[in-house]
Amino acid sequence: MNMESTGLIYFSPTHTTRKVLEGIAQGLQATDARHFDLTQPDAIPQSSRNMNQDLVVIGAPVYAGRLPPVMVSRFKRIRGNGVPAVIVVVYGNREYEDALIELRDLALEAGFRPMAAGAFIGEHSYSTTDLPIAAGRPDAGDMAKAQEFGKSIRAKLMTASGELSECLQVPGSIPYKEVNSLPGIAPATNEAVCTKCATCVSACPTAAIDRENPGCTDTERCIRCCACVKVCPVKAKSLDDPRIKQIAAWLHANFSDRKEPETYV
Ligand SMILES: Cc1cc2nc3c(=O)[nH]c(=O)nc-3n(C[C@H](O)[C@H](O)[C@H](O)COP(=O)(O)O)c2cc1C
């Protein structure tokens, strides 16, 4: 199998999912893999895109134990054409609940053949210096595991072409858990510090930030991914709504014990 024609398909506002996928690609010896970055609103044409790679690695962060709805709708424009797929979720050290099984089903529905799966840990989007949650992850240990995972997939593909299992078994339950969204919350901007450089505008996956006035975020469009908070070069953005701070304190208090990546090949 030609690993150079590997595709990495991901949604990754704060880049931890992307980093894990790049580690897996290294293990696959697919360092020139083509990136399909669904974080960008226009990464995939509205019309749909046919995959002709030999293998794809599909990655998504876990949001409330599920996949981010915006990722799901963008992914649905892709046609898998029977291409083998490695599915990966990245979560902030709490739980991934039904996200991996949802990603498996999404990949199957699009016409991919899921053949391996992984759940990795990334710094929680709500992690701050005061309330760290999985800060700095994926770290060197996680990246070594991502590479090992890539190597084991490569070994499997080299020996078992055409014998991929039809339905990869992964943890999670069907029907998937229901999600209640928190409406009307978006990161705040410290106008005294903001230089209006618009770095946050380009990083926002849902075009929720006004380019002329980056202090203004559409709370209906905002998915609270914290891309703007983490990318701001002068730290003018923060998600300090009391409801989010309460969640962050709960995560910090209850989910600070290190979890390790899980893989299914
Ligand atoms: C809205 C939202 C919901 C989240 N829900 C969960 C969750 O249910 N479990 C968990 O462990 N982490 C959760 N996280 C943390 C992310 O899964 C984690 O930070 C991930 O590494 C982000 O991926 P990215 O860097 O590719 O954007 C959530 C993050 C956000 C923004």
The ligand as a MOL file (V3000), in Angstrom:
LIG
                    3D

  0  0  0     0  0            999 V3000
M  V30 BEGIN CTAB
M  V30 COUNTS 31 33 0 0 0
M  V30 BEGIN ATOM
M  V30 1 C -17.7560 22.7210 23.8560 0
M  V30 2 C -16.7290 21.7420 24.3210 0
M  V30 3 C -17.1090 20.5400 24.8900 0
M  V30 4 C -16.1440 19.6100 25.3290 0
M  V30 5 N -16.5640 18.4230 25.8530 0
M  V30 6 C -15.6330 17.5230 26.2860 0
M  V30 7 C -16.0420 16.2700 26.8420 0
M  V30 8 O -17.2160 15.9070 26.8560 0
M  V30 9 N -15.0890 15.4530 27.3590 0
M  V30 10 C -13.7670 15.8060 27.3770 0
M  V30 11 O -12.9700 15.0620 27.9140 0
M  V30 12 N -13.3390 16.9500 26.7690 0
M  V30 13 C -14.2430 17.8120 26.2320 0
M  V30 14 N -13.8350 18.9800 25.6430 0
M  V30 15 C -12.3820 19.2240 25.4600 0
M  V30 16 C -11.8990 18.9090 24.0470 0
M  V30 17 O -12.3630 17.6300 23.6420 0
M  V30 18 C -10.3690 18.9060 24.0080 0
M  V30 19 O -9.8920 20.1320 24.4900 0
M  V30 20 C -9.7820 18.6460 22.6480 0
M  V30 21 O -8.4100 18.3860 22.8360 0
M  V30 22 C -9.9410 19.8290 21.6850 0
M  V30 23 O -9.4990 19.4600 20.3990 0
M  V30 24 P -8.8180 20.5020 19.3660 0
M  V30 25 O -7.5460 21.0100 20.0230 0
M  V30 26 O -8.4990 19.6640 18.1850 0
M  V30 27 O -9.7740 21.6040 19.1090 0
M  V30 28 C -14.7650 19.9120 25.1910 0
M  V30 29 C -14.3820 21.1260 24.6080 0
M  V30 30 C -15.3480 22.0390 24.1880 0
M  V30 31 C -14.8980 23.3150 23.5410 0
M  V30 END ATOM
M  V30 BEGIN BOND
M  V30 1 1 1 2
M  V30 2 1 2 3
M  V30 3 2 2 30
M  V30 4 2 3 4
M  V30 5 1 4 5
M  V30 6 1 4 28
M  V30 7 2 5 6
M  V30 8 1 6 7
M  V30 9 1 6 13
M  V30 10 2 7 8
M  V30 11 1 7 9
M  V30 12 1 9 10
M  V30 13 2 10 11
M  V30 14 1 10 12
M  V30 15 2 12 13
M  V30 16 1 13 14
M  V30 17 1 14 15
M  V30 18 1 14 28
M  V30 19 1 15 16
M  V30 20 1 16 17
M  V30 21 1 16 18
M  V30 22 1 18 19
M  V30 23 1 18 20
M  V30 24 1 20 21
M  V30 25 1 20 22
M  V30 26 1 22 23
M  V30 27 1 23 24
M  V30 28 2 24 25
M  V30 29 1 24 26
M  V30 30 1 24 27
M  V30 31 2 28 29
M  V30 32 1 29 30
M  V30 33 1 30 31
M  V30 END BOND
M  V30 END CTAB
M  END
